[in-house]
Amino acid sequence: MKTILIFLATILLNVNTCDKAPTSFVASKISELKSKDIYNPPASIWEWKYNGAIYYYVTADCCDQFNELYNEDGNLICHPDGGYTGKGDGKCPMNAFSSDTVNLKRTLIWKDDRKKESY
């Protein structure tokens, strides 16, 4: 079942981006997010490129929660923003991933397009 979900997530991601196949980490993360209730605002995964390295930024579910930043291998590095202060956990290297970083290229690679049912 998990293999089928990852395969379906891979197809959906390819439809949304048309030019980029997801890494196994991204496909797995999409499956994980789709197995949960719909986030408000919708969950999204961004690819961040910084100093030749690739990172994945995953948004949290709503307020006062940390957003997550993973390296290319899918290892959690830090929480660059979110939390009660909105400034993350303070563990990102030298604030390299702050919103005003000039050398940081951000690309949306997936956004949850599910809709909540109306009653």
Order of alpha helices (4+ residues) and beta strands (2+ residues): alpha-alpha-beta-beta-beta-beta-beta
